[in-house]
Structures are given as structure tokens and as C-alpha cells.
Amino acid sequence: MTRVYLGNSKREERSALKLFLLDLEMEVIGEAADWSTTLTQVPSNHLDMLLVEWDLLPVEQRTALDELRKACLAALAIVLIGHLDSHQQVALSVGADMYISKGEFPERVAELLRSAAARIPSK
């Protein structure tokens, strides 16, 4: 089972994402509503995937994702983006493995998350 840590500032979105991930047979092993909590809790969890909302990242995204990647080297970092404009390229350039638009249809989000989970080496 893919172990996911969820960083999203909106409680309703976190709840919906948790249910969505459970439907995909992924285990949510932790969650945070702010960046500092995400950064402090992630290293204590053995995870496969980190799903973080773009707006949760501090202004200096490259440093933030670098710091997070050092804390969980093996995890895939996936950024949820609300508005697809320059953010999609920035997300990839600052160290995200991939991005997902919040505007995607649920079926497409499921497809992208399953595809990402398939890239995780077996334990």
C-alpha cells in the first residue's frame, strides 16, 4: 500500500483528498495544514509519496522543496496546483516529481496518482 503524507491548508480539501486516496487504496500516514508542520512531521514518517498544495509552500519554493526532499529522500513529491499558468513549470523546476491540477477530473487525478505510485520501488 502506498503511504502518503498530505500537506494542504484547507481542511475540506484534506478531508476530500484523504477519502479519495483511501479509495485508491493508498494510506494517508499524516497531514498538515501549514508548511512548518509539514516539515517537522514528514521526517518522522516512512512515506512513499508527498502530496503538497502549491499554496502551502513558502515564497522560496526551491529551498522549501529541497529541504523537504532531504527529509524524505525516497518519497515522490507531487504538487497540487490550483491555477495552471507558470506554476506548473516552477513546480517541476523547484524539485517536484510531478504536479496535478486541482481542476482535473477525479478520474484523471486517480490515473496520475496510480501512475506515480507505480514508479515507487517495491519494499
Buried (B, 14 or more C-beta within 10 A) or exposed (E): EBBBBBBBEEEEBBEEBBEBBEEBEBEBBBBBBEBEBBBEBBEEBEBBBBBBBBBBBEEEBEEBBEBBBEBBEEBBBBBBBEEEEEBBEBBEEBBBBBBBBBEBEEEEBBEBBEEBBEEBEEE
